Amino acid sequence: MKRFSLLAAVSKKVFLLFYFIPLGCFAAQIISIKGGDQNSVVTTFGIPVQEGSDVKVGQSLKTDYFSVCTIGWKDRGEEATLDSLSVVTLKNENPIVFELDRGKIEFSSKDFKVITKGGTFTSQTTGKFYASYSSSEQRYGAEQGDATLVLTPQNETYQLHSGEMVYVRANGVAEKRPITQDKNQEKK
């Protein structure tokens, strides 16, 4: 009987060990911070984060005017880059879901989701994607790869393929167009 209880205790500890290992392996971390000073990326509570800091589900990050921050999952090879003046919250890690309150986020992974007040943008393949949100406009682009955009207020669905984007004006009017057209307008 003692042999059985010893075996049960050992197997329980082994189970717990393997149960909690994936949580550590897939944790999001700040991979890099470029530009700005040591306080250029903070949580919404104003606490500075540094390279190597863990990013937990439910945690919000805010970049300042000069900083660009990359969040990654080293064991999965996935990354997301926050542009300057961005505010995001990590909502889920498997699949990866960010809520973008302001600014721009770029990513390349399949099944990556970005939620804004204006809609939900999900990559269908690996590639190169971005979502930007401000009170005056929204942009969702698939530079490479395929993605789906569902605009919340209008309940419109757009399928984006390589080189396409959806531009949404402040009045809610959405227009699907080539990314090259968008880049040419920014230069003017």
N, CA, C and O of each residue as an XYZ file, in Angstrom:
752
protein
N       0.821     -1.189      0.000
C       0.000      0.000      0.000
C       0.873      1.263      0.000
O       0.549      2.249     -0.663
N       1.995      1.221      0.759
C       2.892      2.377      0.802
C       3.529      2.606     -0.558
O       3.754      3.748     -0.959
N       3.819      1.525     -1.265
C       4.416      1.655     -2.592
C       3.460      2.387     -3.531
O       3.896      3.230     -4.314
N       2.171      2.081     -3.465
C       1.170      2.730     -4.311
C       1.056      4.220     -3.977
O       0.991      5.046     -4.888
N       1.030      4.574     -2.701
C       0.899      5.985     -2.331
C       2.161      6.775     -2.704
O       2.071      7.948     -3.066
N       3.341      6.134     -2.617
C       4.573      6.785     -3.038
C       4.550      7.035     -4.544
O       4.916      8.116     -5.006
N       4.116      6.024     -5.307
C       3.994      6.171     -6.761
C       2.994      7.265     -7.123
O       3.232      8.048     -8.043
N       1.884      7.320     -6.408
C       0.871      8.346     -6.666
C       1.420      9.736     -6.372
O       1.162     10.671     -7.129
N       2.163      9.885     -5.300
C       2.736     11.187     -4.938
C       3.759     11.643     -5.968
O       3.777     12.815     -6.345
N       4.622     10.720     -6.433
C       5.624     11.054     -7.442
C       4.953     11.423     -8.754
O       5.332     12.411     -9.382
N       3.964     10.647     -9.180
C       3.296     10.942    -10.450
C       2.546     12.268    -10.387
O       2.459     12.980    -11.387
N       2.008     12.602     -9.222
C       1.316     13.889     -9.065
C       2.296     15.044     -9.236
O       1.979     16.033     -9.897
N       3.505     14.925     -8.636
C       4.510     15.973     -8.772
C       4.996     16.098    -10.208
O       5.208     17.209    -10.693
N       5.174     14.974    -10.895
C       5.591     15.014    -12.299
C       4.514     15.665    -13.144
O       4.823     16.470    -14.023
N       3.242     15.330    -12.894
C       2.140     15.942    -13.625
C       2.137     17.448    -13.432
O       2.014     18.201    -14.398
N       2.274     17.896    -12.168
C       2.283     19.334    -11.896
C       3.452     20.030    -12.579
O       3.302     21.142    -13.084
N       4.613     19.385    -12.599
C       5.776     19.953    -13.261
C       5.498     20.188    -14.744
O       5.754     21.275    -15.262
N       4.977     19.176    -15.419
C       4.698     19.322    -16.848
C       3.489     20.190    -17.118
O       3.381     20.767    -18.200
N       2.587     20.297    -16.175
C       1.416     21.145    -16.338
C       1.814     22.622    -16.356
O       1.262     23.399    -17.136
N       2.769     23.020    -15.501
C       3.133     24.423    -15.389
C       4.284     24.840    -16.289
O       4.494     26.040    -16.464
N       5.025     23.933    -16.857
C       6.137     24.283    -17.751
C       5.665     25.083    -18.963
O       6.297     26.091    -19.280
N       4.588     24.696    -19.663
C       4.188     25.482    -20.828
C       3.849     26.928    -20.508
O       4.027     27.799    -21.359
N       3.365     27.204    -19.304
C       3.047     28.591    -18.962
C       4.294     29.463    -18.998
O       4.227     30.600    -19.465
N       5.413     28.970    -18.525
C       6.649     29.732    -18.543
C       7.247     29.822    -19.930
O       7.840     30.842    -20.283
N       7.102     28.769    -20.724
C       7.712     28.735    -22.049
C       7.058     29.714    -23.012
O       7.725     30.271    -23.884
N       5.767     29.924    -22.861
C       5.055     30.736    -23.825
C       4.768     32.140    -23.327
O       3.934     32.837    -23.904
N       5.438     32.569    -22.269
C       5.189     33.891    -21.717
C       5.705     34.973    -22.661
O       6.775     34.852    -23.257
N       4.920     36.021    -22.774
C       5.326     37.169    -23.584
C       6.362     37.977    -22.817
O       6.295     38.100    -21.594
N       7.325     38.527    -23.560
C       8.370     39.352    -22.964
C       8.633     40.561    -23.847
O       8.351     40.549    -25.045
N       9.178     41.602    -23.234
C       9.650     42.752    -23.995
C      10.975     42.325    -24.625
O      11.953     42.084    -23.916
N      11.007     42.231    -25.948
C      12.210     41.804    -26.662
C      13.165     42.978    -26.850
O      14.372     42.850    -26.642
N      12.610     44.125    -27.246
C      13.465     45.295    -27.439
C      12.659     46.574    -27.268
O      11.447     46.615    -27.477
N      13.385     47.614    -26.879
C      12.835     48.966    -26.803
C      13.837     49.864    -27.510
O      14.997     49.955    -27.109
N      13.382     50.522    -28.559
C      14.277     51.411    -29.325
C      13.791     52.841    -29.175
O      12.591     53.114    -29.192
N      14.746     53.744    -29.027
C      14.419     55.157    -28.862
C      13.964     55.448    -27.450
O      13.764     54.525    -26.660
N      13.803     56.684    -27.130
C      13.329     57.070    -25.804
C      14.357     56.828    -24.719
O      15.495     56.450    -24.997
N      13.947     57.049    -23.480
C      14.835     56.843    -22.340
C      14.385     55.608    -21.569
O      13.598     54.811    -22.080
N      14.875     55.443    -20.350
C      14.565     54.255    -19.579
C      13.099     54.166    -19.173
O      12.643     53.091    -18.782
N      12.357     55.248    -19.252
C      10.936     55.252    -18.907
C      10.045     55.410    -20.140
O       8.914     55.883    -20.034
N      10.553     55.013    -21.302
C       9.812     55.266    -22.537
C       8.670     54.292    -22.776
O       7.759     54.596    -23.545
N       8.695     53.120    -22.130
C       7.584     52.174    -22.220
C       7.144     51.891    -20.798
O       7.941     51.470    -19.960
N       5.855     52.129    -20.530
C       5.325     51.962    -19.179
C       4.025     51.180    -19.222
O       3.384     51.071    -20.268
N       3.644     50.634    -18.069
C       2.306     50.062    -17.961
C       1.344     51.229    -17.830
O       1.772     52.369    -17.649
N       0.069     50.963    -17.919
C      -0.895     52.058    -17.792
C      -0.884     52.648    -16.395
O      -1.450     53.719    -16.171
N      -0.249     51.965    -15.451
C      -0.097     52.501    -14.095
C       1.161     53.358    -13.971
O       1.475     53.841    -12.884
N       1.891     53.552    -15.091
C       3.084     54.382    -15.083
C       4.342     53.668    -14.631
O       5.364     54.315    -14.405
N       4.296     52.353    -14.493
C       5.469     51.589    -14.066
C       6.316     51.278    -15.295
O       5.821     50.645    -16.227
N       7.591     51.708    -15.324
C       8.450     51.445    -16.485
C       8.722     49.948    -16.657
O       8.848     49.216    -15.676
N       8.809     49.507    -17.906
C       9.211     48.136    -18.219
C      10.512     48.205    -19.010
O      10.779     49.185    -19.705
N      11.297     47.175    -18.896
C      12.601     47.114    -19.552
C      12.639     45.900    -20.474
O      11.748     45.051    -20.435
N      13.674     45.828    -21.298
C      13.881     44.641    -22.120
C      13.983     43.439    -21.191
O      14.645     43.498    -20.155
N      13.324     42.351    -21.568
C      13.322     41.142    -20.754
C      12.164     41.053    -19.782
O      11.934     39.992    -19.202
N      11.421     42.147    -19.585
C      10.268     42.120    -18.680
C       9.172     41.237    -19.242
O       8.940     41.224    -20.451
N       8.495     40.499    -18.373
C       7.357     39.690    -18.798
C       6.146     40.590    -19.044
O       5.983     41.619    -18.389
N       5.315     40.195    -19.981
C       4.054     40.871    -20.245
C       2.963     39.844    -19.966
O       2.889     38.812    -20.632
N       2.133     40.126    -19.000
C       1.107     39.179    -18.583
C      -0.235     39.510    -19.232
O      -0.498     40.660    -19.587
N      -1.067     38.505    -19.381
C      -2.414     38.706    -19.912
C      -3.138     39.709    -19.010
O      -3.125     39.582    -17.785
N      -3.759     40.692    -19.624
C      -4.446     41.755    -18.899
C      -3.600     42.991    -18.688
O      -4.117     44.029    -18.277
N      -2.300     42.901    -18.961
C      -1.397     44.037    -18.767
C      -1.437     44.958    -19.981
O      -1.453     44.501    -21.124
N      -1.452     46.253    -19.714
C      -1.425     47.264    -20.768
C      -0.050     47.884    -20.841
O       0.637     48.020    -19.829
N       0.350     48.263    -22.052
C       1.627     48.934    -22.281
C       1.377     50.219    -23.052
O       0.471     50.306    -23.880
N       2.206     51.217    -22.757
C       2.089     52.526    -23.401
C       3.485     52.974    -23.818
O       4.401     52.999    -22.997
N       3.652     53.330    -25.099
C       4.940     53.828    -25.587
C       4.884     55.350    -25.678
O       3.826     55.932    -25.919
N       6.035     55.983    -25.481
C       6.077     57.440    -25.570
C       6.331     57.872    -27.015
O       6.314     57.055    -27.936
N       6.565     59.166    -27.188
C       6.698     59.753    -28.518
C       7.896     59.220    -29.298
O       7.850     59.172    -30.527
N       8.963     58.822    -28.617
C      10.194     58.431    -29.296
C      10.447     56.928    -29.322
O      11.413     56.498    -29.952
N       9.637     56.123    -28.679
C       9.979     54.711    -28.498
C       9.169     53.775    -29.391
O       8.030     54.052    -29.765
N       9.812     52.654    -29.712
C       9.188     51.538    -30.426
C       9.509     50.302    -29.597
O      10.660     50.088    -29.219
N       8.503     49.491    -29.315
C       8.664     48.353    -28.413
C       8.261     47.066    -29.134
O       7.222     47.014    -29.794
N       9.093     46.029    -29.002
C       8.777     44.725    -29.589
C       8.501     43.737    -28.467
O       9.305     43.574    -27.549
N       7.346     43.079    -28.558
C       6.937     42.046    -27.612
C       7.055     40.723    -28.342
O       6.660     40.613    -29.502
N       7.598     39.715    -27.668
C       7.780     38.438    -28.351
C       7.545     37.241    -27.461
O       7.541     37.325    -26.233
N       7.349     36.127    -28.131
C       7.220     34.823    -27.503
C       8.364     34.010    -28.077
O       8.222     33.401    -29.138
N       9.506     33.993    -27.382
C      10.733     33.417    -27.922
C      10.570     31.960    -28.345
O      11.065     31.562    -29.400
N       9.886     31.169    -27.539
C       9.741     29.749    -27.857
C       8.833     29.506    -29.061
O       8.892     28.443    -29.678
N       8.005     30.477    -29.394
C       7.098     30.332    -30.525
C       7.563     31.119    -31.741
O       7.029     30.944    -32.836
N       8.556     31.986    -31.557
C       9.066     32.769    -32.676
C       8.105     33.836    -33.163
O       8.196     34.253    -34.317
N       7.189     34.290    -32.327
C       6.214     35.293    -32.719
C       6.544     36.621    -32.066
O       7.038     36.666    -30.940
N       6.263     37.711    -32.787
C       6.543     39.048    -32.274
C       5.466     40.025    -32.714
O       4.787     39.827    -33.721
N       5.331     41.087    -31.928
C       4.474     42.214    -32.272
C       5.257     43.475    -31.945
O       5.913     43.541    -30.905
N       5.200     44.473    -32.812
C       5.924     45.715    -32.593
C       4.935     46.856    -32.414
O       4.052     47.065    -33.245
N       5.095     47.590    -31.321
C       4.262     48.753    -31.025
C       4.995     49.995    -31.478
O       6.157     50.199    -31.126
N       4.332     50.816    -32.247
C       4.905     52.072    -32.708
C       4.845     53.098    -31.568
O       4.264     52.837    -30.515
N       5.445     54.248    -31.792
C       5.406     55.303    -30.779
C       3.965     55.768    -30.561
O       3.122     55.683    -31.454
N       3.716     56.251    -29.370
C       2.405     56.745    -28.945
C       1.297     55.699    -29.077
O       0.185     56.011    -29.503
N       1.609     54.471    -28.710
C       0.634     53.375    -28.765
C       0.248     52.940    -27.364
O       1.039     53.030    -26.425
N      -0.982     52.469    -27.241
C      -1.473     51.887    -25.993
C      -2.160     50.584    -26.359
O      -3.128     50.578    -27.120
N      -1.652     49.464    -25.812
C      -2.229     48.145    -26.091
C      -2.378     47.359    -24.795
O      -1.700     47.623    -23.802
N      -3.288     46.384    -24.834
C      -3.479     45.455    -23.729
C      -3.407     44.047    -24.285
O      -4.075     43.734    -25.271
N      -2.604     43.192    -23.664
C      -2.546     41.780    -24.044
C      -3.771     41.103    -23.449
O      -3.898     41.015    -22.227
N      -4.667     40.627    -24.292
C      -5.915     40.007    -23.844
C      -5.808     38.490    -23.728
O      -6.475     37.886    -22.889
N      -4.970     37.868    -24.568
C      -4.841     36.415    -24.573
C      -3.507     36.058    -25.218
O      -2.979     36.819    -26.030
N      -2.962     34.888    -24.851
C      -1.693     34.454    -25.434
C      -1.827     33.265    -26.370
O      -0.928     33.036    -27.179
N      -2.894     32.510    -26.298
C      -3.035     31.350    -27.169
C      -4.485     31.186    -27.579
O      -5.228     30.497    -26.879
N      -4.924     31.780    -28.669
C      -4.171     32.570    -29.648
C      -3.860     33.969    -29.105
O      -4.445     34.420    -28.121
N      -2.935     34.627    -29.770
C      -2.506     35.956    -29.334
C      -3.582     36.978    -29.710
O      -3.993     37.074    -30.867
N      -4.027     37.737    -28.703
C      -5.036     38.773    -28.908
C      -4.576     40.033    -28.180
O      -4.298     40.002    -26.981
N      -4.500     41.130    -28.910
C      -4.200     42.443    -28.341
C      -5.396     43.353    -28.548
O      -6.085     43.263    -29.564
N      -5.640     44.226    -27.587
C      -6.610     45.296    -27.757
C      -5.816     46.576    -27.946
O      -5.039     46.965    -27.074
N      -6.010     47.229    -29.084
C      -5.295     48.452    -29.426
C      -6.197     49.646    -29.131
O      -7.218     49.839    -29.791
N      -5.814     50.446    -28.134
C      -6.588     51.638    -27.782
C      -6.167     52.859    -28.586
O      -6.972     53.746    -28.868
N      -4.860     52.886    -28.957
C      -4.329     54.025    -29.704
C      -3.000     53.619    -30.301
O      -2.257     52.841    -29.703
N      -2.693     54.144    -31.485
C      -1.393     53.909    -32.085
C      -1.400     52.834    -33.143
O      -2.393     52.631    -33.841
N      -0.256     52.133    -33.255
C      -0.080     51.161    -34.330
C       0.650     49.931    -33.806
O       1.590     50.037    -33.018
N       0.200     48.759    -34.258
C       0.847     47.499    -33.930
C       1.094     46.737    -35.230
O       0.221     46.670    -36.095
N       2.284     46.167    -35.359
C       2.653     45.364    -36.534
C       2.944     43.945    -36.071
O       3.470     43.743    -34.977
N       2.604     42.959    -36.900
C       2.813     41.560    -36.538
C       2.913     40.710    -37.794
O       2.596     41.172    -38.890
N       3.356     39.457    -37.633
C       3.538     38.592    -38.802
C       2.976     37.187    -38.608
O       3.045     36.373    -39.529
N       2.434     36.888    -37.460
C       1.980     35.537    -37.136
C       0.580     35.236    -37.666
O      -0.239     36.131    -37.872
N       0.339     33.957    -37.877
C      -0.990     33.472    -38.266
C      -1.884     33.452    -37.023
O      -1.403     33.212    -35.916
N      -3.170     33.703    -37.204
C      -4.169     33.680    -36.132
C      -3.902     34.704    -35.041
O      -4.280     34.492    -33.888
N      -3.266     35.794    -35.382
C      -2.997     36.907    -34.478
C      -4.190     37.842    -34.591
O      -4.627     38.147    -35.700
N      -4.721     38.298    -33.477
C      -5.926     39.127    -33.502
C      -5.668     40.454    -32.812
O      -5.066     40.505    -31.739
N      -6.136     41.542    -33.447
C      -6.070     42.879    -32.860
C      -7.497     43.418    -32.809
O      -8.195     43.483    -33.821
N      -7.906     43.802    -31.607
C      -9.246     44.352    -31.398
C      -9.113     45.851    -31.157
O      -8.302     46.284    -30.338
N      -9.912     46.641    -31.873
C      -9.980     48.085    -31.635
C     -11.438     48.438    -31.366
O     -12.315     47.577    -31.442
N     -11.691     49.688    -31.057
C     -13.077     50.125    -30.883
C     -13.836     50.047    -32.197
O     -15.067     50.005    -32.213
N     -13.088     50.029    -33.308
C     -13.725     50.009    -34.614
C     -13.923     48.638    -35.216
O     -14.736     48.484    -36.127
N     -13.197     47.620    -34.731
C     -13.342     46.307    -35.328
C     -12.342     45.292    -34.810
O     -11.585     45.548    -33.873
N     -12.363     44.129    -35.450
C     -11.469     43.026    -35.111
C     -10.714     42.616    -36.365
O     -11.319     42.318    -37.395
N      -9.389     42.601    -36.271
C      -8.508     42.297    -37.397
C      -7.748     41.020    -37.061
O      -7.049     40.962    -36.049
N      -7.879     39.989    -37.910
C      -7.272     38.683    -37.646
C      -6.486     38.215    -38.859
O      -7.004     38.201    -39.975
N      -5.228     37.831    -38.637
C      -4.422     37.287    -39.734
C      -4.815     35.837    -39.982
O      -4.998     35.066    -39.039
N      -4.943     35.474    -41.236
C      -5.316     34.107    -41.617
C      -4.090     33.276    -41.980
O      -4.128     32.047    -41.922
N      -3.004     33.949    -42.353
C      -1.753     33.293    -42.732
C      -0.612     34.038    -42.044
O      -0.831     35.076    -41.420
N       0.598     33.509    -42.157
C       1.752     34.296    -41.731
C       1.995     35.344    -42.812
O       1.578     35.157    -43.955
N       2.644     36.413    -42.477
C       2.890     37.480    -43.445
C       3.399     38.720    -42.760
O       4.246     38.651    -41.870
N       2.875     39.865    -43.181
C       3.249     41.146    -42.593
C       1.988     41.999    -42.527
O       1.434     42.382    -43.558
N       1.532     42.298    -41.289
C       0.250     42.961    -41.084
C       0.416     44.138    -40.128
O       1.383     44.206    -39.370
N      -0.545     45.065    -40.175
C      -0.555     46.157    -39.204
C      -1.974     46.631    -38.973
O      -2.844     46.503    -39.835
N      -2.188     47.182    -37.792
C      -3.453     47.830    -37.450
C      -3.086     49.130    -36.753
O      -2.222     49.146    -35.876
N      -3.741     50.220    -37.143
C      -3.534     51.491    -36.450
C      -4.896     52.093    -36.139
O      -5.847     51.980    -36.913
N      -4.956     52.735    -34.981
C      -6.224     53.280    -34.525
C      -6.001     54.634    -33.859
O      -5.114     54.795    -33.021
N      -6.820     55.593    -34.248
C      -6.877     56.888    -33.571
C      -8.325     57.354    -33.635
O      -9.153     56.728    -34.297
N      -8.626     58.433    -32.959
C     -10.005     58.924    -32.971
C     -10.418     59.453    -34.341
O     -11.610     59.560    -34.629
N      -9.438     59.785    -35.192
C      -9.768     60.356    -36.495
C      -9.726     59.349    -37.652
O     -10.295     59.612    -38.711
N      -9.061     58.201    -37.465
C      -8.995     57.221    -38.550
C      -8.507     55.873    -38.047
O      -7.934     55.756    -36.964
N      -8.753     54.856    -38.874
C      -8.271     53.508    -38.607
C      -7.677     52.969    -39.903
O      -8.153     53.283    -40.994
N      -6.627     52.149    -39.771
C      -6.019     51.494    -40.928
C      -5.690     50.063    -40.547
O      -5.123     49.793    -39.488
N      -6.058     49.159    -41.433
C      -5.774     47.743    -41.244
C      -5.168     47.245    -42.547
O      -5.806     47.329    -43.596
N      -3.931     46.722    -42.493
C      -3.263     46.353    -43.734
C      -2.650     44.975    -43.711
O      -2.181     44.488    -42.682
N      -2.668     44.352    -44.894
C      -1.993     43.074    -45.123
C      -0.933     43.333    -46.189
O      -1.207     43.224    -47.384
N       0.271     43.675    -45.755
C       1.350     43.913    -46.721
C       1.709     42.610    -47.426
O       1.952     42.598    -48.633
N       1.741     41.513    -46.671
C       1.943     40.168    -47.213
C       1.024     39.253    -46.439
O       0.925     39.364    -45.217
N       0.346     38.343    -47.133
C      -0.522     37.385    -46.456
C      -1.986     37.770    -46.534
O      -2.357     38.755    -47.173
N      -2.810     36.972    -45.869
C      -4.261     37.152    -45.885
C      -4.780     37.426    -44.475
O      -4.268     36.886    -43.494
N      -5.798     38.271    -44.392
C      -6.383     38.631    -43.101
C      -7.865     38.935    -43.281
O      -8.347     39.147    -44.394
N      -8.571     38.951    -42.156
C      -9.993     39.278    -42.143
C     -10.218     40.437    -41.190
O      -9.669     40.465    -40.088
N     -11.025     41.391    -41.621
C     -11.396     42.532    -40.799
C     -12.906     42.552    -40.666
O     -13.621     42.503    -41.667
N     -13.398     42.624    -39.432
C     -14.825     42.790    -39.177
C     -14.987     44.127    -38.477
O     -14.551     44.298    -37.339
N     -15.619     45.080    -39.164
C     -15.861     46.400    -38.585
C     -17.085     46.320    -37.690
O     -18.154     45.899    -38.131
N     -16.935     46.717    -36.445
C     -17.960     46.532    -35.426
C     -19.237     47.329    -35.682
O     -20.309     46.729    -35.761
N     -19.172     48.644    -35.814
C     -20.437     49.383    -35.921
C     -21.260     48.999    -37.151
O     -22.484     48.890    -37.071
N     -20.595     48.797    -38.278
C     -21.308     48.505    -39.522
C     -21.525     47.014    -39.740
O     -22.318     46.622    -40.596
N     -20.824     46.174    -38.968
C     -20.846     44.726    -39.141
C     -20.462     44.330    -40.566
O     -21.020     43.389    -41.131
N     -19.507     45.056    -41.137
C     -18.981     44.747    -42.464
C     -17.765     43.853    -42.320
O     -16.975     44.017    -41.391
N     -17.610     42.898    -43.246
C     -16.454     42.008    -43.244
C     -15.649     42.231    -44.514
O     -16.200     42.283    -45.613
N     -14.337     42.361    -44.348
C     -13.419     42.539    -45.474
C     -12.381     41.428    -45.439
O     -11.834     41.114    -44.382
N     -12.114     40.836    -46.592
C     -11.021     39.887    -46.759
C      -9.864     40.660    -47.383
O     -10.003     41.218    -48.472
N      -8.737     40.693    -46.706
C      -7.572     41.405    -47.222
C      -6.527     40.397    -47.685
O      -6.284     39.381    -47.034
N      -5.922     40.703    -48.817
C      -4.860     39.883    -49.386
C      -3.610     40.759    -49.510
O      -3.674     41.972    -49.309
N      -2.496     40.151    -49.835
C      -1.222     40.876    -49.918
C      -1.377     42.191    -50.674
O      -1.903     42.219    -51.787
N      -0.917     43.277    -50.063
C      -0.947     44.586    -50.705
C      -2.241     45.348    -50.534
O      -2.417     46.397    -51.154
N      -3.153     44.855    -49.714
C      -4.436     45.541    -49.531
C      -4.581     46.056    -48.104
O      -3.994     45.514    -47.168
N      -5.372     47.110    -47.960
C      -5.673     47.686    -46.656
C      -7.097     48.223    -46.649
O      -7.698     48.443    -47.701
N      -7.622     48.429    -45.457
C      -8.910     49.094    -45.287
C      -8.646     50.349    -44.481
O      -8.048     50.306    -43.405
N      -9.104     51.467    -45.021
C      -8.981     52.767    -44.381
C     -10.373     53.173    -43.906
O     -11.325     53.162    -44.686
N     -10.493     53.531    -42.625
C     -11.785     53.921    -42.060
C     -11.666     55.347    -41.548
O     -10.834     55.651    -40.694
N     -12.522     56.221    -42.091
C     -12.523     57.623    -41.659
C     -13.230     57.780    -40.316
O     -13.874     56.843    -39.845
N     -13.120     58.934    -39.707
C     -13.751     59.206    -38.416
C     -15.265     59.052    -38.475
O     -15.890     58.694    -37.476
N     -15.870     59.325    -39.654
C     -17.325     59.201    -39.780
C     -17.776     57.751    -39.992
O     -18.970     57.496    -40.149
N     -16.825     56.790    -39.999
C     -17.171     55.375    -40.128
C     -17.175     54.840    -41.541
O     -17.377     53.643    -41.741
N     -16.957     55.695    -42.528
C     -16.927     55.246    -43.918
C     -15.621     54.483    -44.162
O     -14.531     55.000    -43.917
N     -15.752     53.241    -44.650
C     -14.590     52.386    -44.884
C     -14.333     52.247    -46.377
O     -15.261     52.225    -47.186
N     -13.051     52.152    -46.722
C     -12.650     52.004    -48.117
C     -11.499     51.007    -48.202
O     -10.479     51.162    -47.530
N     -11.672     49.995    -49.024
C     -10.597     49.033    -49.263
C      -9.789     49.543    -50.447
O     -10.350     49.914    -51.477
N      -8.447     49.559    -50.291
C      -7.611     50.081    -51.363
C      -6.212     49.461    -51.277
O      -5.866     48.829    -50.279
N      -5.414     49.647    -52.332
C      -4.043     49.132    -52.296
C      -3.198     49.899    -51.277
O      -3.393     51.096    -51.070
N      -2.270     49.200    -50.653
C      -1.379     49.845    -49.686
C      -0.498     50.878    -50.369
O      -0.177     51.899    -49.762
N      -0.100     50.646    -51.603
C       0.757     51.608    -52.311
C       0.071     52.957    -52.425
O       0.732     53.991    -52.331
N      -1.243     52.972    -52.626
C      -1.992     54.219    -52.690
C      -1.903     54.938    -51.353
O      -1.738     56.157    -51.315
N      -2.008     54.200    -50.263
C      -1.925     54.784    -48.932
C      -0.542     55.373    -48.682
O      -0.440     56.470    -48.134
N       0.522     54.679    -49.066
C       1.879     55.174    -48.852
C       2.149     56.422    -49.687
O       2.852     57.322    -49.227
N       1.599     56.498    -50.923
C       1.777     57.674    -51.749
C       1.087     58.893    -51.129
O       1.608     60.005    -51.215
N      -0.084     58.693    -50.501
C      -0.782     59.805    -49.876
C      -0.043     60.324    -48.658
O      -0.096     61.520    -48.372
N       0.654     59.444    -47.927
C       1.403     59.879    -46.745
C       2.579     60.765    -47.123
O       2.974     61.618    -46.329
N       3.160     60.588    -48.327
C       4.307     61.367    -48.756
C       3.938     62.796    -49.132
O       4.792     63.682    -49.100
N       2.699     63.028    -49.481
C       2.267     64.346    -49.928
C       2.242     65.349    -48.798
O       1.898     66.512    -49.012
